[in-house]
Amino acid sequence: MKKVVLGSLIVVLSSCSGGKNSTGFSIINDMMYSEAYEAQTVNNVFDNGQTNQLAPKGTVARGFKPHPMDDEGNPIVLKNPHVMTDYAWERGKMLFEATCSACHGTKGKADGLVVLEGGFPKPPSFSARKWKKAKKYPSGYVYNVITFGYGNMASHAQQLYPKDRWYVSEFVREKLMKKKKRK
């Protein structure tokens, strides 16, 4: 019995060293005192000598799902998976004005400041013949244009979250592409 009590006392006392911020004793120090490398520096651990490594093939960033593609690698047109509430319409309008209006203009007439003042090529107006029948282009088509780019327009996937791209695409399709009825 004395050996059990003495052994327990030794274990308890040896684990309580160094105060509340101490990690205690370490038998294998590789993890406790690991060598840290600065980004963009030489690293002898890897064969290519780089500290920053590419992600393995097929890796998907947390929170992002890969976009469905057909057999030829073209994006598949999708339907909006989100319900368009008053908040969604307002957010779509706000994001369009913040992200897209520099080129497309606030009304989608291709009269943005970058086009008028900066000499950037004029994008198609949303009231142009191509867009007259907005029903012909589902919201997924506009979503894909925002995601992958089209013509002179680069991809805006880095500027807008996927859910926000759906809001903007619905706003563009329903509010800017539709032909307004005359009274």
N, C-alpha and C positions, 0 to 999 in steps of 0.2 A: 504494500500500500504506500509505503514511504517513497518508493521509486516512481510510482505513478504521480504522486503529488509533486515531487521534485521535478520530474520531467515536464509536467504541466506548467509549473512555475517558471521554468527556464524558457519554455515556448512563449508564454505570455510576456515575460520581461524582455525577451529579445525582439518581439514584434512591436514594442512600444518605445522605440528609440527616435529621438530627433524632434519631438513635438508634433503638433497637428498637421503641419505642412510637409512632413517627411514622408517619403515613399517607403521607408523601412529599409531593411537589408535586401541586397540584390545578389543572387547567386550567379545569374547569367546577365552580364552587363551589356550585351549587344543592344538590347531594346532600351535600356535605361540611358545609355550614353551613346546614342547613334550619331553618326556623322551626318550633318546636314549639308546639302549642296545648294548653292545659289542658282537661280534660273539662268540660263544662257551661259553656263560655265562648263568647263571640261569635267567629265565624270568617267573615272576609270572602271566603274562597275559594269557599264554597258559596252558592248562591242563597238558601237558607233561613236562612243566617247561623248555623247550628248546627255545633258541632264534632263531636258524636256524631251519626252518621248511621245510619238504619235499614239493615239488611242488604237487599240486592236480593231481589226476589220470587223464590221458588223456591230460596233458599239453604238448604243443609242443614249443620248444625254438624258438625264433624269427629267421627267416631266414632258418629254417630247416623244411622239410616236412617228415612225416613218410614214411618209406620204404614200398611199397606194399607187403603184405604177402598172402599166400594161406590159405585155411581153416585149415591146420595143423600147421601153424605158420612158414613155410619155406619161405625164400625170393623168390620172383618171379624174374626170369631173365628178364632184361629190355634191350631195345635198347638205344644206346647213343643219348641223345637229343641235343647234341652240335655238331656244325660243326667243323671239324678238319682242322684248318688253319695251316699255317707254325708256327705261334705263339703257337698254341695248341700242335703241335708235339714237338716243342722245350721245352715247359713247361713240357710236359709229360716225356720227356727224363731227364730233369733236376731234376724233382721230384722223378723219379725212382732212379736216381743215388744218390740223397740225402737221400731218405727214405728206399729204398728197396735193394740197392746194398750191404749193409753190410752183408746180408745173401745170396741174389741171385747172387751177382757179377754183374759187369757192363754189361756183355753180356748175363746174365740169365743162366749161366752154373753151378749155385749152388756153386760157389767158392769165396764167399764173405769173408771178413776178419774175421767176427765172426765165420764162419764155420772153416776156416783154422787155425786161431790162438786161438780162444776162445773155441773150442770143442763143439760148438752148433750143434745139429743134422742137417744134410745136407737136405735142402729143395729139392723138385724135380727140376731138370734142365728143362728149357723151351725147350730144344732140345730133351728131353726124348720122348719115344714112345707115352706116354699119350697125349702129346701136338703136335704131328706131324701134325695132321690135325686141324690147328687152326680154320678153318671155323666151325668145329664141336662145338666149344665153342664160343658163341657170346660174345661181349664185356661186356654185362651185367653179364655174369657168372664170368668173371675176376673182374668186379666191385664189385660183391657180396662177392667174396673171400677177396678183400681188405677191404670191409666194415665190414664183420662179422667174418673174420678169417677162417682158415681151417687147421685141423691137429695141428701141433706145431705153426703155424703162428697165432698170436693174431690179433684182429681187429685193423685196422689202421684208423678207422673213426675219431678218435680224432686228428690224425696227418695231415690229408688231408681233405680239403673242398670237398663237393660232386662233384663240377665241376672238381676239380683237380684229383679226383679219376677216373673220366671218361677219362681224358687225359692220366693218367698212364695206365689204363686198355687198352686203344686203342694202346698206345705205346708198351706195353707188347705183346698184341695180334698180332699186325701188323708187328712189327720190331724184336721182340725176339722169338716169337713162330713159325713164318713162316720158312719153310725149304728153305734155300738159294739155288738158282739154280747154278749149276756148269757150268763154261764156257768151 
